[in-house]
Amino acid sequence: MKLPGLMFLCFLIVMSFSIKSWSQVTERIENDTLTVENQDTSAVIKQVKVEEDSVVMKYNTLTPKRVSMYAALIPGMGQYKNRQYWKMPIVYVGLGVATYFVIDNRKEYNFYRSIYAGRLSNDPEAFQKMPEYNMETIRRARDFYRKNMEMSVIFGVLGYGVQIIDALIFAHLKDYDISDDLSLRLQSPQMNPQAIGFAVALKF
């Protein structure tokens, strides 16, 4: 009678150790699975971060220096690269008007200059052109159109430079966060509970 009872007791002890070992193995397998899943998740996060960085690098390939170079080579191209298409007609109209006045004033200046020079050299053909004008009037007309031509050149150069500066500035601003998600709040300092005062927190 004692032998079967002893065998049954040994069987219970073996079963308890088996169950305990099985639970430890199961727990280790679950922990390993969670570790693998965490590693896979970390790998996915790293991959997404690499893809985001790639997108940022791809976006930043159009540097402000390159945009200004485009604007210097072809007026209005800097605004096109910045996707500010509405500025392109302004650039072309401004430069077109300045070019028109340069050409027109240069034509009139050369005309009156040739008459003035011809009359000084007693050229008969020069006296047949604009006979109602005397030498002083011809000289004033020449100087007037020369001044207008020079002013048109100056405004054209200024317009050309302004469109380059505009493209450069807005290419820089594209990299800044100018969203409306800004807040300003006052809070008490938390480093020393006995301190008296307040702190300013600017949240972006």
C-alpha positions in Angstrom: 0.0 0.0 0.0 2.9 2.3 0.6 4.5 1.8 -2.8 1.6 3.0 -4.9 1.2 6.0 -2.6 4.9 6.8 -3.0 4.7 6.4 -6.8 1.6 8.7 -6.9 3.5 11.3 -4.8 6.5 11.1 -7.2 4.2 11.5 -10.2 2.7 14.6 -8.7 6.1 16.1 -8.0 7.2 15.3 -11.6 4.0 16.8 -13.0 4.5 20.0 -11.0 8.0 20.5 -12.2 6.9 19.8 -15.8 4.1 22.3 -15.6 6.5 24.9 -14.0 9.1 24.3 -16.7 6.4 24.5 -19.5 5.2 27.8 -18.1 8.7 29.2 -18.0 9.3 28.1 -21.6 6.0 29.6 -22.7 6.8 32.9 -21.0 10.3 32.9 -22.5 8.8 32.3 -26.0 6.3 35.1 -25.4 9.0 37.5 -24.3 11.2 36.5 -27.3 8.1 37.2 -29.6 7.6 40.6 -28.0 11.3 41.4 -28.4 11.2 40.4 -32.1 8.0 42.4 -32.6 9.6 45.4 -30.9 12.6 45.0 -33.0 10.4 44.8 -36.1 8.5 47.9 -35.0 11.8 49.7 -34.4 13.0 48.7 -37.8 9.8 50.0 -39.4 10.1 53.3 -37.4 13.7 53.6 -38.6 12.7 52.9 -42.1 9.9 55.5 -42.0 12.3 58.0 -40.5 14.8 57.3 -43.3 12.1 57.7 -45.8 11.1 61.0 -44.2 14.7 62.2 -44.1 15.0 61.2 -47.8 11.9 63.3 -48.5 13.3 66.2 -46.6 16.6 65.9 -48.4 14.8 65.7 -51.7 12.8 68.8 -50.8 15.9 70.7 -49.7 17.8 70.1 -53.0 16.3 73.3 -54.3 18.5 75.6 -52.2 18.0 79.4 -52.0 21.4 79.8 -53.8 20.2 77.8 -56.7 16.8 79.6 -56.8 18.7 82.9 -57.0 20.9 81.6 -59.7 17.8 80.6 -61.7 16.3 84.1 -61.2 19.6 85.7 -62.3 19.8 83.6 -65.5 16.1 83.9 -66.5 14.0 86.6 -64.8 10.9 85.2 -63.2 12.3 81.7 -63.0 13.1 82.1 -59.3 9.4 82.9 -58.6 8.5 79.8 -60.7 10.8 77.6 -58.6 9.2 79.0 -55.4 5.8 78.3 -56.9 4.7 81.9 -56.7 3.4 81.9 -60.2 1.3 85.1 -59.7 4.5 87.1 -59.4 5.8 86.1 -62.8 3.5 88.5 -64.8 4.6 91.3 -62.5 8.3 90.6 -63.2 7.8 90.3 -67.0 5.6 93.4 -67.2 8.0 95.5 -65.2 11.0 94.5 -67.1 9.1 94.7 -70.4 8.1 98.3 -69.7 11.6 99.3 -68.7 13.0 97.7 -71.9 10.4 99.5 -74.0 11.3 102.9 -72.6 15.1 102.2 -72.9 14.6 101.4 -76.6 12.3 104.2 -77.3 14.3 106.9 -75.5 17.5 105.6 -77.1 16.0 106.0 -80.5 14.9 109.6 -79.9 18.2 110.4 -78.3 20.2 109.1 -81.3 17.9 111.1 -83.6 18.3 114.4 -81.9 22.0 113.8 -81.3 22.6 113.2 -85.0 20.7 116.5 -85.9 22.7 118.4 -83.3 26.0 117.0 -84.5 25.1 117.6 -88.1 24.2 121.2 -87.5 27.5 121.7 -85.7 29.3 120.4 -88.8 27.1 122.4 -91.1 25.5 119.4 -92.7 22.7 120.6 -95.0 20.6 117.5 -94.3 20.7 118.2 -90.6 19.1 121.6 -91.2 16.3 120.0 -93.2 15.3 117.8 -90.2 13.2 119.5 -87.6 13.7 123.0 -89.2 11.4 124.6 -86.7 13.8 123.8 -83.9 16.9 125.9 -83.2 20.1 124.5 -81.8 19.2 125.1 -78.2 15.9 123.2 -78.6 17.7 120.3 -80.3 20.2 120.2 -77.5 17.5 120.2 -74.8 15.6 117.4 -76.6 18.8 115.4 -76.9 19.6 115.8 -73.2 16.0 115.1 -72.3 15.9 111.7 -74.0 19.4 110.8 -72.8 18.3 111.4 -69.2 15.1 109.3 -69.8 17.1 106.5 -71.4 19.5 106.4 -68.4 16.6 106.4 -65.9 14.9 103.6 -67.8 18.1 101.5 -67.6 18.4 102.2 -63.9 14.8 101.1 -63.2 15.3 98.0 -65.4 18.4 97.0 -63.4 16.6 97.7 -60.1 13.7 95.5 -61.2 16.0 92.8 -62.3 17.8 92.9 -58.9 14.6 93.0 -56.9 13.2 89.9 -58.5 16.4 88.0 -57.6 16.3 89.2 -54.0 12.6 88.3 -53.8 13.3 84.8 -55.1 16.1 84.4 -52.6 14.1 85.6 -49.6 11.1 83.4 -50.2 13.3 80.4 -50.9 14.7 80.9 -47.4 11.3 81.3 -45.9 10.1 78.0 -47.3 12.3 76.2 -44.7 10.7 78.0 -41.8 7.6 77.0 -39.9 5.3 80.0 -40.0 2.1 78.2 -39.0 -0.5 79.5 -36.6 0.3 76.8 -34.0 1.9 79.2 -31.6 0.9 79.8 -28.0 2.2 82.0 -25.1 1.4 81.2 -21.5 2.6 82.1 -18.0 3.6 79.4 -15.5 5.2 79.2 -12.1 8.8 78.0 -11.9 9.0 74.3 -11.0 12.7 73.9 -10.2 12.3 75.2 -6.6 8.9 74.9 -4.9 9.7 77.7 -2.6 10.7 80.2 -5.3 8.5 83.1 -6.1 8.0 84.3 -9.6 6.8 83.3 -13.0 8.1 82.0 -16.3 7.1 82.6 -19.9 6.7 79.5 -22.1 6.5 79.9 -25.8 5.1 76.7 -27.5 5.5 75.9 -31.2 
